Amino acid sequence: MSYYVSAIGNDNNDGLSAEKAFKSLDKINNLKLNPGDGVFFKRGDLWRGSGMAQKGITYSAYGKGEKPKIYGSPFDAAKQYKWVLTSVPNVYYLDYDLNKDVGTLVFNGGEACAFKVMKRRNQTTGETLHIETGEKFDNYKDLKRDLDFFHDYNGTKKIYLCSTKGIPSERFNSIELLEKQNIFSVRQNDVWIDNICLKYGGAHGIGCGKVDNTKLKNLNQSPICSSKI
């Protein structure tokens, strides 16, 4: 059987034709598939989230145009939700709770990426320090360097970003959030993934366990970020 997925589809459809395509990754992830089946994503469309490959299934594209895109980033933070200035100059928080650890932020499709500040402890004084600069760092209030960010995912769930050139959503056309998850997880044998663009994942584009006969072909991967801008 061949199943089709389109951004304007409907999960109540049977998915057996382009005209009656499914819509979501969740529908495909929860669909009972049989070895030899195929799942085809519409070219030019975009999904956000993660896929779970099933045994013996081909995942590919249909239609004309650019490869279908699956982004690990939950949304474009330049277009959704607000960046709010904190009491600290140049430090903004995104007004949305992000429960999964975010590894970096990618700006303008890879023109730049943020530096995630993690803390290390001074064994003599007990102070927590910026992992790269060595300066005292407790929380977002100590962000000083442009495009450094801190994700308080164990506390407020908020991302805090230092932007010395203004509101992030006005400074950048796109801001992708790379959460700690695979875009596609392959845990079973005989999977073929072909002609799909996978970007903006905080773990692996395709995360494989110990599997046999996995075929990957004609895939686009996330761009490498340039230096900060």
Residue frames as a rotation matrix with the C-alpha (Angstrom) as fourth column:
MET 1
0.578 0.816 0.000 0.00
0.816 -0.578 0.000 0.00
0.000 0.000 -1.000 0.00
SER 2
-0.582 -0.686 0.437 1.07
0.667 -0.710 -0.225 3.58
0.465 0.161 0.871 -0.68
TYR 3
0.404 0.661 -0.633 0.09
0.891 -0.440 0.109 6.38
-0.207 -0.608 -0.766 1.69
TYR 4
-0.170 -0.380 0.909 0.28
0.646 -0.739 -0.188 10.08
0.744 0.556 0.371 0.90
VAL 5
0.129 0.108 -0.986 0.85
0.904 -0.421 0.072 13.03
-0.407 -0.901 -0.151 3.21
SER 6
-0.190 -0.108 0.976 0.18
0.655 -0.754 0.044 16.68
0.731 0.648 0.214 2.36
ALA 7
-0.948 -0.218 -0.232 0.28
0.319 -0.633 -0.706 19.89
0.007 -0.743 0.670 4.41
ILE 8
-0.590 0.807 -0.022 -3.31
-0.807 -0.590 0.019 20.53
0.002 0.029 1.000 3.29
GLY 9
-0.579 0.353 -0.735 -4.45
0.000 0.901 0.433 16.95
0.815 0.251 -0.522 3.81
ASN 10
0.149 0.685 0.713 -6.75
-0.912 -0.184 0.367 15.62
0.383 -0.705 0.597 6.51
ASP 11
-0.795 -0.552 0.250 -5.99
-0.605 0.700 -0.380 12.88
0.035 -0.454 -0.891 9.03
ASN 12
-0.083 0.844 0.529 -9.58
-0.443 0.445 -0.778 11.62
-0.893 -0.299 0.337 8.65
ASN 13
0.380 0.129 -0.916 -8.81
-0.922 0.137 -0.363 10.69
0.079 0.982 0.171 5.03
ASP 14
0.962 -0.055 0.267 -7.72
0.018 0.990 0.141 7.18
-0.272 -0.130 0.953 4.08
GLY 15
0.300 -0.927 -0.225 -4.37
-0.521 -0.357 0.775 8.50
-0.799 -0.116 -0.590 2.76
LEU 16
0.107 -0.244 0.964 -4.44
0.430 0.885 0.177 6.15
-0.897 0.395 0.200 -0.22
SER 17
0.283 -0.061 0.957 -4.26
0.932 -0.218 -0.290 8.86
0.226 0.974 -0.005 -2.89
ALA 18
-0.792 -0.599 0.115 -2.83
0.576 -0.796 -0.185 12.35
0.202 -0.080 0.976 -3.31
GLU 19
-0.380 0.740 0.555 -6.40
-0.146 -0.640 0.754 13.67
0.913 0.205 0.351 -3.34
LYS 20
0.759 0.651 0.011 -7.16
-0.158 0.167 0.973 12.02
0.632 -0.740 0.230 0.00
ALA 21
-0.167 -0.965 -0.201 -3.80
0.162 0.174 -0.971 12.53
0.972 -0.195 0.127 1.69
PHE 22
0.446 0.106 -0.889 -3.16
0.891 0.045 0.452 12.49
0.088 -0.993 -0.074 5.41
LYS 23
0.806 -0.102 0.583 -1.88
-0.025 -0.990 -0.139 15.70
0.591 0.097 -0.801 7.00
SER 24
0.656 -0.449 0.606 0.32
-0.751 -0.466 0.467 15.05
0.073 -0.762 -0.644 10.04
LEU 25
-0.366 -0.858 -0.360 3.43
-0.627 0.513 -0.587 13.20
0.688 0.011 -0.726 11.10
ASP 26
-0.559 0.204 0.804 1.52
-0.727 0.345 -0.593 11.91
-0.398 -0.916 -0.044 14.13
LYS 27
0.560 0.826 -0.067 -0.93
-0.739 0.461 -0.491 10.12
-0.374 0.325 0.868 11.84
ILE 28
0.460 -0.476 -0.749 1.90
-0.529 0.530 -0.662 8.36
0.713 0.701 -0.008 10.02
ASN 29
-0.579 -0.747 0.327 3.73
-0.689 0.234 -0.686 7.53
0.436 -0.622 -0.651 13.25
ASN 30
-0.494 0.469 0.732 0.63
-0.623 0.397 -0.674 5.85
-0.607 -0.789 0.096 14.67
LEU 31
0.436 0.646 -0.626 -0.51
-0.900 0.303 -0.314 4.14
-0.013 0.700 0.714 11.48
LYS 32
0.241 -0.310 0.920 -0.11
-0.183 0.916 0.356 0.36
-0.953 -0.254 0.164 11.35
LEU 33
0.366 -0.231 -0.902 2.05
-0.928 -0.158 -0.336 -0.23
-0.065 0.960 -0.272 8.29
ASN 34
0.817 -0.081 0.571 3.18
0.049 0.996 0.071 -3.49
-0.575 -0.030 0.818 6.72
PRO 35
-0.243 -0.970 0.024 6.59
0.033 0.017 0.999 -4.32
-0.969 0.244 0.028 5.20
GLY 36
-0.568 -0.020 0.823 6.59
0.805 0.197 0.560 -3.19
-0.173 0.980 -0.096 1.58
ASP 37
0.603 0.797 -0.044 4.31
0.784 -0.601 -0.157 -0.19
-0.152 0.060 -0.987 2.20
GLY 38
-0.507 -0.745 0.433 5.39
0.788 -0.604 -0.116 3.32
0.348 0.282 0.894 1.26
VAL 39
0.418 0.541 -0.730 4.79
0.728 -0.680 -0.088 6.75
-0.544 -0.495 -0.678 2.78
PHE 40
-0.313 -0.477 0.821 5.10
0.909 -0.402 0.114 9.67
0.276 0.782 0.559 0.35
PHE 41
-0.011 0.201 -0.980 5.32
0.595 -0.786 -0.168 13.32
-0.804 -0.585 -0.111 1.39
LYS 42
0.770 0.406 0.491 4.22
0.633 -0.399 -0.663 16.07
-0.074 0.822 -0.564 -1.00
ARG 43
-0.299 -0.915 0.271 7.09
0.945 -0.324 -0.052 18.03
0.135 0.240 0.961 -2.54
GLY 44
-0.438 0.018 0.899 7.26
0.177 -0.978 0.106 21.67
0.881 0.206 0.425 -1.51
ASP 45
0.638 0.750 0.178 5.44
-0.078 -0.167 0.983 21.07
0.766 -0.641 -0.048 1.79
LEU 46
-0.505 -0.788 0.352 6.79
-0.380 -0.164 -0.911 21.46
0.775 -0.593 -0.217 5.31
TRP 47
0.666 0.596 -0.449 6.18
0.197 0.440 0.876 19.49
0.720 -0.672 0.176 8.52
ARG 48
-0.186 -0.688 0.702 7.56
-0.721 -0.390 -0.573 20.11
0.667 -0.613 -0.423 11.98
GLY 49
0.656 0.360 0.663 8.20
-0.732 0.518 0.443 17.39
-0.183 -0.776 0.603 14.52
SER 50
-0.509 -0.843 0.171 9.70
-0.789 0.537 0.298 13.92
-0.343 0.016 -0.939 14.31
GLY 51
0.391 0.593 -0.704 9.04
-0.823 0.568 0.022 10.68
0.413 0.570 0.710 12.46
MET 52
-0.111 -0.366 0.924 9.29
-0.681 0.705 0.198 7.08
-0.723 -0.608 -0.328 13.65
ALA 53
-0.284 -0.073 -0.956 10.20
-0.907 0.343 0.243 4.64
0.310 0.936 -0.164 10.88
GLN 54
0.460 0.501 0.733 8.54
-0.655 0.749 -0.101 1.24
-0.600 -0.433 0.672 10.79
LYS 55
-0.317 -0.666 0.675 10.00
-0.113 0.733 0.671 -2.06
-0.942 0.136 -0.307 9.59
GLY 56
-0.460 0.001 0.888 10.20
0.718 0.589 0.372 -2.54
-0.522 0.808 -0.272 5.84
ILE 57
0.612 0.783 -0.112 8.76
0.616 -0.560 -0.554 0.87
-0.497 0.270 -0.825 4.93
THR 58
-0.431 -0.643 0.633 9.92
0.881 -0.452 0.141 3.32
0.195 0.619 0.761 2.26
TYR 59
0.407 0.462 -0.788 9.62
0.571 -0.802 -0.175 7.04
-0.713 -0.379 -0.590 3.08
SER 60
-0.613 -0.606 0.506 9.91
0.758 -0.271 0.593 9.30
-0.222 0.747 0.626 0.05
ALA 61
-0.583 0.306 -0.753 8.34
-0.197 -0.952 -0.234 12.14
-0.789 0.012 0.615 -1.96
TYR 62
-0.182 0.518 0.836 5.65
0.929 0.368 -0.026 12.65
-0.321 0.772 -0.548 -4.59
GLY 63
0.804 0.556 -0.212 4.68
0.431 -0.790 -0.436 15.49
-0.410 0.259 -0.875 -6.91
LYS 64
0.308 -0.672 0.674 6.87
0.722 -0.296 -0.625 18.21
0.620 0.679 0.394 -8.38
GLY 65
0.716 -0.092 0.691 9.13
-0.288 -0.942 0.173 20.85
0.635 -0.323 -0.701 -6.85
GLU 66
-0.226 -0.850 0.475 11.50
-0.805 -0.111 -0.582 20.98
0.548 -0.515 -0.660 -3.88
LYS 67
-0.607 -0.069 -0.791 11.97
0.261 0.923 -0.281 18.01
0.750 -0.378 -0.543 -1.60
PRO 68
0.615 0.787 0.048 9.41
0.133 -0.164 0.978 17.80
0.777 -0.595 -0.205 1.20
LYS 69
-0.402 -0.784 0.473 10.85
-0.301 -0.375 -0.877 19.28
0.865 -0.495 -0.085 4.39
ILE 70
0.656 0.479 -0.583 10.68
0.453 0.367 0.812 17.90
0.603 -0.797 0.024 7.91
TYR 71
-0.122 -0.659 0.742 12.04
-0.326 -0.680 -0.657 20.30
0.938 -0.322 -0.132 10.54
GLY 72
-0.269 -0.060 -0.961 12.90
0.779 0.573 -0.254 19.29
0.566 -0.817 -0.107 14.08
SER 73
-0.996 -0.088 0.016 12.32
0.068 -0.859 -0.507 22.89
0.059 -0.504 0.862 15.16
PRO 74
-0.471 0.879 -0.077 8.78
0.752 0.354 -0.556 23.24
-0.461 -0.320 -0.828 16.59
PHE 75
0.721 0.671 0.174 8.17
0.664 -0.597 -0.450 26.64
-0.198 0.440 -0.876 14.99
ASP 76
-0.140 -0.704 0.696 9.86
0.732 -0.547 -0.406 29.71
0.667 0.453 0.592 13.51
ALA 77
0.109 0.154 -0.982 10.47
0.953 -0.296 0.059 31.96
-0.281 -0.943 -0.179 16.51
ALA 78
-0.932 -0.321 -0.170 10.83
0.251 -0.907 0.337 35.02
-0.262 0.271 0.926 14.28
LYS 79
-0.705 0.708 0.028 7.18
-0.254 -0.289 0.923 34.63
0.662 0.644 0.384 13.24
GLN 80
0.323 0.835 -0.446 5.48
0.225 0.390 0.893 32.99
0.919 -0.388 -0.062 16.22
TYR 81
0.584 0.034 -0.811 5.32
0.810 0.035 0.585 34.15
0.049 -0.999 -0.007 19.82
LYS 82
0.868 -0.163 0.469 6.93
-0.102 -0.983 -0.152 37.29
0.486 0.084 -0.870 21.19
TRP 83
-0.120 -0.925 -0.362 10.44
0.795 0.128 -0.593 38.13
0.594 -0.359 0.720 22.29
VAL 84
0.853 0.506 0.126 10.10
0.282 -0.650 0.705 40.16
0.439 -0.566 -0.698 25.50
LEU 85
-0.065 -0.895 0.441 12.83
-0.137 -0.430 -0.892 42.41
0.988 -0.119 -0.095 26.87
THR 86
0.326 0.075 -0.943 13.84
0.843 0.428 0.325 41.45
0.427 -0.901 0.076 30.41
SER 87
0.974 -0.010 -0.226 15.10
0.128 -0.800 0.586 43.85
-0.186 -0.600 -0.778 33.07
VAL 88
0.089 -0.995 0.047 18.61
0.381 0.077 0.921 43.13
-0.920 -0.065 0.386 31.75
PRO 89
0.263 -0.009 -0.965 19.72
-0.689 -0.702 -0.181 45.33
-0.676 0.712 -0.191 28.81
ASN 90
-0.239 -0.331 -0.913 19.74
-0.963 0.202 0.178 43.44
0.126 0.922 -0.367 25.47
VAL 91
-0.991 -0.087 0.103 18.42
-0.106 0.975 -0.194 40.22
-0.084 -0.204 -0.976 27.01
TYR 92
-0.222 0.944 -0.244 15.09
-0.948 -0.151 0.278 38.91
0.226 0.293 0.929 25.68
TYR 93
-0.741 0.069 0.668 13.02
-0.165 0.946 -0.280 35.85
-0.651 -0.318 -0.689 26.49
LEU 94
-0.788 0.516 -0.336 10.75
-0.266 0.206 0.942 33.97
0.555 0.832 -0.025 24.13
ASP 95
-0.462 0.692 0.555 7.23
-0.854 -0.179 -0.489 33.96
-0.239 -0.700 0.673 25.54
TYR 96
0.535 0.541 -0.649 6.73
-0.651 0.754 0.091 30.23
0.538 0.374 0.756 25.11
ASP 97
0.361 -0.372 0.855 7.56
-0.725 0.465 0.509 27.25
-0.587 -0.803 -0.102 27.33
LEU 98
0.347 -0.366 -0.864 10.08
-0.674 0.543 -0.501 24.87
0.653 0.756 -0.058 25.76
ASN 99
0.794 0.080 0.603 10.29
-0.548 0.526 0.651 21.66
-0.265 -0.847 0.461 27.79
LYS 100
0.802 -0.547 0.239 12.87
0.594 0.774 -0.222 19.91
-0.064 0.320 0.945 25.60
ASP 101
0.197 -0.848 -0.493 16.48
0.323 -0.418 0.849 21.01
-0.926 -0.326 0.192 25.86
VAL 102
0.991 0.100 0.084 17.36
0.117 -0.389 -0.914 23.40
-0.059 0.916 -0.397 23.01
GLY 103
0.363 -0.929 0.074 20.93
0.841 0.361 0.403 23.04
-0.401 -0.084 0.912 21.74
THR 104
-0.782 -0.563 -0.267 21.14
0.406 -0.786 0.467 26.14
-0.472 0.256 0.843 19.59
LEU 105
0.452 0.831 -0.324 19.15
0.194 -0.447 -0.873 28.70
-0.871 0.332 -0.363 17.61
VAL 106
-0.489 -0.568 0.663 19.71
0.771 0.075 0.633 28.98
-0.409 0.820 0.401 13.85
PHE 107
0.083 0.457 -0.885 19.15
0.047 -0.889 -0.455 32.38
-0.995 -0.004 -0.095 12.27
ASN 108
0.350 0.145 -0.925 18.21
-0.775 -0.511 -0.373 33.16
-0.527 0.848 -0.067 8.67
GLY 109
0.957 0.199 -0.211 18.60
-0.287 0.763 -0.579 29.61
0.046 0.615 0.787 7.42
GLY 110
0.667 -0.742 -0.069 22.17
0.742 0.652 0.157 29.21
-0.071 -0.156 0.985 8.67
GLU 111
0.494 -0.497 0.714 23.67
0.083 -0.790 -0.608 32.71
0.866 0.359 -0.349 8.39
ALA 112
-0.475 -0.614 0.630 24.40
-0.628 -0.265 -0.731 32.53
0.616 -0.744 -0.260 12.10
CYS 113
0.273 0.579 -0.768 23.67
0.340 0.689 0.640 30.45
0.900 -0.437 -0.009 15.16
ALA 114
0.637 0.063 0.768 23.51
-0.603 -0.580 0.548 31.15
0.480 -0.812 -0.331 18.87
PHE 115
-0.488 -0.795 -0.360 26.02
-0.196 0.502 -0.843 29.99
0.850 -0.341 -0.401 21.47
LYS 116
0.618 0.735 -0.277 24.42
0.053 0.313 0.948 28.02
0.784 -0.601 0.154 24.29
VAL 117
-0.232 -0.679 0.696 25.85
-0.734 -0.348 -0.584 29.08
0.638 -0.646 -0.418 27.64
MET 118
0.625 0.290 -0.725 26.37
0.252 0.804 0.539 26.16
0.739 -0.519 0.429 29.98
LYS 119
0.649 -0.305 0.697 27.81
-0.704 -0.588 0.398 26.44
0.288 -0.749 -0.596 33.45
ARG 120
0.215 -0.613 -0.761 30.92
0.390 0.768 -0.508 24.93
0.895 -0.187 0.404 34.96
ARG 121
0.974 0.226 -0.033 31.79
0.100 -0.291 0.952 25.12
0.206 -0.930 -0.306 38.62
ASN 122
0.104 -0.940 0.325 34.97
-0.549 -0.327 -0.769 26.60
0.829 -0.099 -0.550 40.05
GLN 123
0.363 0.056 -0.930 36.15
0.427 0.877 0.220 23.85
0.828 -0.477 0.295 42.40
THR 124
-0.677 -0.679 -0.284 37.93
0.592 -0.273 -0.758 26.34
0.437 -0.682 0.587 44.66
THR 125
-0.948 0.283 0.145 35.28
-0.318 -0.867 -0.383 29.06
0.018 -0.409 0.912 45.08
GLY 126
-0.575 0.779 0.249 32.16
0.532 0.587 -0.610 27.09
-0.621 -0.219 -0.752 44.23
GLU 127
-0.183 0.495 -0.849 31.07
-0.501 -0.790 -0.352 29.78
-0.846 0.361 0.393 41.75
THR 128
0.298 0.305 0.904 29.39
0.662 0.617 -0.426 28.80
-0.688 0.726 -0.018 38.49
LEU 129
-0.343 -0.613 -0.712 31.12
-0.190 -0.697 0.691 30.14
-0.920 0.372 0.122 35.40
HIS 130
0.648 0.404 -0.646 30.37
-0.667 -0.109 -0.737 30.72
-0.369 0.908 0.198 31.71
ILE 131
0.727 -0.322 0.607 31.70
0.274 0.946 0.174 27.56
-0.630 0.040 0.776 30.06
GLU 132
0.554 -0.516 0.653 33.61
0.767 0.012 -0.641 29.48
0.323 0.856 0.403 27.37
THR 133
0.410 -0.388 0.825 34.57
-0.071 -0.916 -0.395 32.90
0.909 0.104 -0.403 28.75
GLY 134
-0.342 -0.537 -0.771 35.16
0.698 0.405 -0.591 31.78
0.630 -0.740 0.236 32.35
GLU 135
-0.716 0.154 0.681 33.19
-0.394 -0.894 -0.213 34.77
0.576 -0.421 0.701 33.70
LYS 136
-0.865 0.462 0.196 30.77
-0.054 0.303 -0.951 34.39
-0.499 -0.834 -0.237 36.59
PHE 137
-0.610 0.713 -0.345 27.47
-0.556 -0.074 0.828 33.01
0.565 0.697 0.442 35.29
ASP 138
-0.815 0.419 0.399 24.41
-0.201 0.442 -0.874 32.08
-0.543 -0.793 -0.276 37.35
ASN 139
-0.020 0.883 0.469 21.48
0.683 0.354 -0.639 32.61
-0.730 0.307 -0.610 35.00
TYR 140
0.281 0.209 0.937 20.17
0.940 -0.258 -0.224 34.72
0.195 0.943 -0.269 32.13
LYS 141
0.968 0.119 -0.219 20.93
0.182 -0.938 0.293 37.92
-0.171 -0.324 -0.930 34.04
ASP 142
0.220 -0.967 -0.127 24.60
-0.067 -0.145 0.987 37.29
-0.973 -0.208 -0.097 33.31
LEU 143
0.318 -0.071 0.945 24.17
0.903 0.325 -0.279 37.14
-0.287 0.943 0.168 29.52
LYS 144
0.259 -0.327 -0.909 26.37
-0.002 -0.941 0.338 39.81
-0.966 -0.086 -0.244 27.93
ARG 145
-0.719 -0.688 -0.098 27.71
-0.147 0.013 0.989 38.58
-0.679 0.726 -0.111 24.61
ASP 146
-0.120 0.707 -0.697 25.69
-0.941 -0.305 -0.147 38.99
-0.316 0.638 0.702 21.44
LEU 147
0.276 0.455 -0.847 23.80
-0.750 0.653 0.106 35.79
0.601 0.606 0.522 20.49
ASP 148
-0.933 -0.337 -0.126 24.68
-0.150 0.684 -0.714 33.95
0.326 -0.647 -0.689 23.67
PHE 149
0.049 0.990 0.134 21.59
-0.663 -0.068 0.746 32.22
0.747 -0.125 0.653 25.04
PHE 150
-0.925 -0.210 0.317 20.51
-0.381 0.527 -0.760 30.34
-0.008 -0.823 -0.567 28.13
HIS 151
-0.145 0.895 -0.422 17.69
-0.376 0.344 0.860 27.78
0.915 0.284 0.287 28.23
ASP 152
-0.714 -0.019 0.700 16.21
-0.699 0.075 -0.711 27.34
-0.039 -0.997 -0.067 31.69
TYR 153
-0.250 0.661 -0.708 14.41
-0.510 0.532 0.676 24.11
0.823 0.530 0.204 30.76
ASN 154
-0.503 0.064 -0.862 14.46
0.617 0.725 -0.306 22.79
0.605 -0.686 -0.404 34.33
GLY 155
-0.763 0.175 -0.622 12.94
0.449 -0.548 -0.706 25.99
-0.464 -0.818 0.339 35.70
THR 156
-0.279 0.668 -0.690 10.99
-0.370 -0.738 -0.564 28.63
-0.886 0.098 0.453 33.80
LYS 157
0.155 0.219 0.963 11.16
0.670 0.693 -0.266 26.60
-0.726 0.686 -0.039 30.53
LYS 158
0.925 0.244 -0.289 12.08
0.015 -0.788 -0.616 29.85
-0.378 0.565 -0.733 28.78
ILE 159
0.185 -0.862 0.471 14.86
0.977 0.108 -0.186 30.66
0.110 0.495 0.862 26.32
TYR 160
0.754 -0.076 -0.652 16.80
0.156 -0.944 0.290 33.85
-0.638 -0.320 -0.700 27.07
LEU 161
0.341 -0.587 0.734 18.83
0.936 0.140 -0.323 35.43
0.087 0.797 0.598 24.27
CYS 162
0.047 -0.424 -0.904 21.28
0.290 -0.861 0.419 38.33
-0.956 -0.282 0.083 24.29
SER 163
0.217 0.052 0.975 20.69
0.973 -0.087 -0.212 40.43
0.074 0.995 -0.070 21.17
THR 164
-0.300 -0.453 -0.840 22.70
0.581 -0.785 0.215 43.65
-0.756 -0.423 0.499 21.12
LYS 165
-0.997 -0.070 -0.024 21.13
0.019 -0.558 0.830 44.69
-0.071 0.827 0.557 17.81
GLY 166
-0.521 0.854 0.020 17.51
-0.846 -0.519 0.124 44.80
0.116 0.048 0.992 18.84
ILE 167
0.210 0.749 0.629 14.47
-0.732 0.547 -0.406 42.54
-0.648 -0.375 0.663 19.10
PRO 168
-0.603 -0.575 0.553 15.40
-0.131 0.755 0.643 39.11
-0.787 0.315 -0.530 17.70
SER 169
0.000 0.703 0.711 12.23
0.731 0.485 -0.480 38.78
-0.682 0.520 -0.514 15.62
GLU 170
0.909 0.225 -0.350 12.94
-0.032 -0.801 -0.598 42.13
-0.415 0.555 -0.721 13.94
ARG 171
0.099 -0.970 -0.222 16.64
-0.737 -0.222 0.639 41.44
-0.669 0.100 -0.737 13.51
PHE 172
-0.867 -0.437 0.241 16.19
-0.225 0.773 0.593 38.04
-0.445 0.460 -0.768 11.83
ASN 173
-0.329 0.740 -0.586 13.79
-0.893 -0.041 0.449 36.72
0.308 0.671 0.674 9.20
SER 174
0.582 0.499 -0.641 13.80
-0.245 0.860 0.447 33.23
0.775 -0.103 0.623 10.70
ILE 175
-0.334 -0.618 0.712 14.81
-0.923 0.062 -0.380 31.70
0.191 -0.784 -0.591 14.03
GLU 176
0.398 0.424 -0.814 14.75
-0.317 0.896 0.311 27.92
0.861 0.134 0.491 14.31
LEU 177
0.213 -0.192 0.958 14.95
-0.976 0.003 0.218 26.17
-0.044 -0.981 -0.187 17.69
LEU 178
-0.099 -0.359 -0.928 16.95
-0.516 0.816 -0.261 22.94
0.851 0.453 -0.266 17.69
GLU 179
0.482 0.403 0.778 15.33
-0.876 0.238 0.419 20.73
-0.016 -0.884 0.468 20.32
LYS 180
-0.589 -0.756 0.285 17.04
-0.775 0.629 0.067 17.60
-0.230 -0.181 -0.956 21.61
GLN 181
0.286 0.611 0.738 15.37
-0.195 0.791 -0.580 14.94
-0.938 0.022 0.346 19.49
ASN 182
-0.751 -0.461 0.474 15.97
0.315 0.380 0.870 13.02
-0.581 0.802 -0.140 16.28
ILE 183
-0.441 0.623 -0.646 14.06
-0.839 -0.541 0.051 14.20
-0.318 0.565 0.762 13.22
PHE 184
0.473 0.535 -0.700 13.66
-0.686 0.722 0.089 10.61
0.553 0.438 0.709 12.05
SER 185
-0.153 -0.478 0.865 14.21
-0.873 0.476 0.109 7.62
-0.464 -0.738 -0.490 14.34
VAL 186
0.279 0.141 -0.950 14.98
-0.685 0.722 -0.094 4.23
0.673 0.677 0.298 12.80
ARG 187
-0.178 -0.273 0.945 14.74
-0.921 0.384 -0.063 1.36
-0.346 -0.882 -0.320 15.27
GLN 188
0.463 0.403 0.789 13.79
-0.106 0.909 -0.402 -1.46
-0.880 0.102 0.464 12.86
ASN 189
-0.493 -0.756 0.430 15.27
0.258 0.344 0.903 -3.16
-0.831 0.556 0.025 9.81
ASP 190
-0.503 0.201 0.841 14.72
0.850 0.292 0.439 -2.64
-0.157 0.935 -0.317 6.08
VAL 191
0.489 0.619 -0.615 13.89
0.484 -0.779 -0.399 1.08
-0.726 -0.103 -0.680 6.07
TRP 192
-0.372 -0.541 0.754 14.47
0.926 -0.275 0.259 3.27
0.067 0.795 0.603 3.02
ILE 193
0.434 0.422 -0.796 14.41
0.471 -0.859 -0.199 7.07
-0.768 -0.288 -0.572 3.35
ASP 194
-0.449 -0.519 0.728 14.74
0.867 -0.054 0.496 8.92
-0.218 0.853 0.474 0.06
ASN 195
-0.516 0.186 0.836 14.27
0.532 -0.695 0.483 12.46
0.671 0.694 0.260 -1.31
ILE 196
0.692 0.679 -0.244 13.41
0.618 -0.383 0.687 14.22
0.373 -0.626 -0.684 1.95
CYS 197
-0.156 -0.685 0.711 14.94
0.007 -0.721 -0.693 17.40
0.988 -0.103 0.117 3.41
LEU 198
0.578 0.260 -0.774 15.66
0.720 0.283 0.633 17.04
0.384 -0.923 -0.024 7.14
LYS 199
-0.269 -0.676 0.686 16.71
0.208 -0.736 -0.644 20.17
0.941 -0.030 0.338 9.03
TYR 200
-0.255 0.073 0.964 16.98
-0.637 -0.763 -0.111 21.81
0.727 -0.643 0.241 12.43
GLY 201
0.749 0.388 -0.537 17.19
0.126 0.712 0.691 18.84
0.650 -0.586 0.484 14.77
GLY 202
0.478 -0.553 0.683 19.04
-0.844 -0.504 0.183 19.07
0.243 -0.664 -0.707 18.06
ALA 203
0.329 -0.406 0.853 20.13
-0.313 0.805 0.504 15.41
-0.891 -0.433 0.138 18.00
HIS 204
-0.715 -0.557 0.423 20.40
0.181 0.437 0.881 13.41
-0.675 0.706 -0.211 14.74
GLY 205
-0.470 0.548 -0.691 18.74
-0.879 -0.360 0.313 13.99
-0.077 0.755 0.651 11.39
ILE 206
0.490 0.539 -0.685 18.28
-0.494 0.819 0.291 10.23
0.718 0.196 0.668 11.29
GLY 207
-0.190 -0.512 0.838 18.93
-0.979 0.168 -0.120 8.39
-0.080 -0.843 -0.533 14.52
CYS 208
0.347 0.247 -0.905 19.53
-0.501 0.864 0.044 4.66
0.793 0.438 0.423 14.09
GLY 209
0.517 -0.211 0.830 19.86
-0.696 0.460 0.551 1.94
-0.498 -0.862 0.091 16.63
LYS 210
-0.646 -0.698 0.310 21.38
-0.406 0.657 0.635 -1.42
-0.647 0.284 -0.707 15.70
VAL 211
0.488 0.872 0.048 19.51
-0.307 0.222 -0.925 -2.05
-0.817 0.437 0.376 12.46
ASP 212
-0.504 -0.604 0.618 20.14
0.354 0.509 0.785 -3.83
-0.788 0.614 -0.043 9.15
ASN 213
-0.508 0.234 0.829 19.51
0.861 0.125 0.492 -2.83
0.012 0.964 -0.265 5.56
THR 214
0.414 0.550 -0.726 18.75
0.495 -0.805 -0.328 0.85
-0.764 -0.223 -0.605 6.15
LYS 215
-0.261 -0.448 0.855 19.04
0.964 -0.166 0.207 2.87
0.049 0.878 0.476 2.94
LEU 216
0.321 0.266 -0.909 19.41
0.377 -0.916 -0.135 6.66
-0.869 -0.299 -0.395 2.87
LYS 217
-0.410 -0.420 0.810 19.42
0.896 -0.021 0.443 8.48
-0.169 0.907 0.385 -0.45
ASN 218
-0.389 0.218 0.895 19.04
0.548 -0.726 0.415 12.03
0.741 0.652 0.163 -1.84
LEU 219
0.479 0.537 -0.694 18.66
0.875 -0.234 0.423 13.70
0.065 -0.811 -0.582 1.55
ASN 220
0.096 -0.407 0.908 19.28
0.012 -0.912 -0.410 17.34
0.995 0.050 -0.083 2.43
GLN 221
0.090 -0.117 -0.989 20.73
0.962 0.268 0.056 18.06
0.259 -0.956 0.137 5.85
SER 222
0.841 0.279 -0.464 20.88
0.455 -0.828 0.327 21.12
-0.293 -0.486 -0.823 8.07
PRO 223
0.612 -0.639 0.466 23.27
0.134 -0.498 -0.857 23.87
0.779 0.587 -0.219 6.94
ILE 224
-0.029 -0.707 -0.706 26.43
0.990 0.079 -0.120 24.58
0.140 -0.703 0.698 8.87
CYS 225
0.870 0.416 -0.265 26.16
0.467 -0.867 0.175 27.91
-0.157 -0.276 -0.948 10.63
SER 226
0.184 -0.795 0.577 28.56
0.402 -0.475 -0.783 30.69
0.897 0.377 0.232 9.86
SER 227
-0.765 -0.460 -0.451 30.07
0.611 -0.297 -0.734 32.91
0.204 -0.837 0.508 12.52
LYS 228
-0.031 0.771 -0.636 27.85
0.812 -0.351 -0.467 35.22
-0.583 -0.531 -0.615 14.48
ILE 229
-0.436 -0.063 0.898 26.47
0.699 -0.653 0.293 38.27
0.568 0.755 0.328 12.64
